[in-house]
Amino acid sequence: MGFKDRLIAVYVRVAASLEGFGVMAAWALLSLLLLLVIAVFLNPAKFGSYLWIVSKLSLAAVLGYGFDRAAAPDSRPSKLEGIEKAMAQTRRVTLMAAAIVAAGLMP
């Protein structure tokens, strides 16, 4: 079995395991692994500042999501269809982005 076949086999196994795991959880896991690589191999001195930035921006994303749920409790994108769903998704993403930008600008 060649390298390409082994790589394809690994990809198939990972894709099958992610099916129930969720794509966002996979991205979070990848981000944590990259943070670990930075902390251990590339620049351990900056690990604390990277961890602070990641936690601050993650909290801002969660707060933006919460702001959207509090501001529009009856118009969740999962419960809507058509143009209303698109507008609700745009509203949610805009609030999350605004919270993330605001947190990113804070010291």
C-alpha positions as CSV (number, residue, x, y, z in Angstrom):
1,M,0.0,0.0,0.0
2,G,1.5,3.3,-1.1
3,F,1.5,6.6,0.7
4,K,-1.4,8.0,-1.3
5,D,-3.5,4.9,-0.4
6,R,-2.7,5.3,3.3
7,L,-3.5,9.0,3.2
8,I,-6.9,8.2,1.6
9,A,-7.6,5.5,4.2
10,V,-6.8,8.0,7.0
11,Y,-9.0,10.6,5.4
12,V,-11.9,8.1,5.1
13,R,-11.6,7.1,8.7
14,V,-11.4,10.7,9.9
15,A,-14.4,11.7,7.7
16,A,-16.4,8.8,9.0
17,S,-15.7,9.6,12.7
18,L,-16.5,13.3,12.1
19,E,-20.0,12.5,10.7
20,G,-21.4,12.2,14.2
21,F,-18.9,14.5,15.8
22,G,-19.8,17.7,13.9
23,V,-17.8,19.9,11.7
24,M,-17.5,22.8,14.2
25,A,-16.1,20.5,16.8
26,A,-13.6,19.2,14.3
27,W,-12.5,22.8,13.7
28,A,-12.2,23.5,17.4
29,L,-10.1,20.3,17.8
30,L,-7.9,21.4,15.0
31,S,-7.5,24.8,16.5
32,L,-6.5,23.3,19.9
33,L,-4.0,21.1,18.2
34,L,-2.4,24.0,16.3
35,L,-2.3,26.0,19.6
36,L,-0.5,23.0,21.2
37,V,2.0,22.9,18.3
38,I,2.7,26.6,18.8
39,A,3.0,26.2,22.6
40,V,5.3,23.3,22.5
41,F,7.4,23.6,19.4
42,L,7.3,27.0,17.9
43,N,7.1,29.7,20.6
44,P,6.3,28.5,24.1
45,A,6.9,32.0,25.5
46,K,3.8,33.3,23.6
47,F,1.5,30.5,24.6
48,G,-0.2,32.6,27.4
49,S,-0.9,35.5,25.0
50,Y,-2.3,33.1,22.3
51,L,-4.5,31.4,24.9
52,W,-5.8,34.7,26.1
53,I,-6.6,35.9,22.6
54,V,-8.3,32.6,21.7
55,S,-10.4,32.6,24.9
56,K,-11.4,36.2,24.5
57,L,-12.5,35.8,20.9
58,S,-14.3,32.5,21.7
59,L,-16.2,34.2,24.5
60,A,-17.1,37.1,22.2
61,A,-18.5,34.7,19.7
62,V,-20.6,33.0,22.4
63,L,-21.8,36.4,23.6
64,G,-22.7,37.5,20.1
65,Y,-24.8,34.3,19.7
66,G,-26.4,35.0,23.1
67,F,-27.2,38.6,22.1
68,D,-28.9,37.4,19.0
69,R,-31.0,34.8,20.9
70,A,-32.0,37.4,23.5
71,A,-32.8,40.1,20.9
72,A,-34.9,37.9,18.7
73,P,-36.1,34.8,20.6
74,D,-38.9,34.0,18.2
75,S,-36.9,34.2,14.9
76,R,-34.2,31.5,15.2
77,P,-32.9,30.5,11.7
78,S,-33.5,26.9,12.3
79,K,-37.3,27.5,12.7
80,L,-37.6,29.7,9.6
81,E,-37.7,29.2,5.9
82,G,-36.9,31.2,2.8
83,I,-35.9,34.8,2.9
84,E,-36.7,35.0,6.6
85,K,-34.2,32.3,7.4
86,A,-31.5,34.1,5.3
87,M,-32.2,37.3,7.1
88,A,-32.1,35.7,10.5
89,Q,-28.8,34.0,9.7
90,T,-27.4,37.3,8.5
91,R,-28.5,39.0,11.7
92,R,-26.9,36.3,13.8
93,V,-23.6,36.4,11.9
94,T,-23.5,40.2,12.0
95,L,-24.1,40.3,15.8
96,M,-21.4,37.6,16.3
97,A,-19.0,39.4,14.1
98,A,-19.6,42.7,15.8
99,A,-18.9,41.1,19.2
100,I,-15.7,39.4,18.0
101,V,-14.4,42.7,16.4
102,A,-15.2,44.6,19.6
103,A,-13.4,42.0,21.7
104,G,-10.5,42.0,19.3
105,L,-10.1,45.7,19.7
106,M,-10.1,45.6,23.4
107,P,-6.6,45.3,25.1
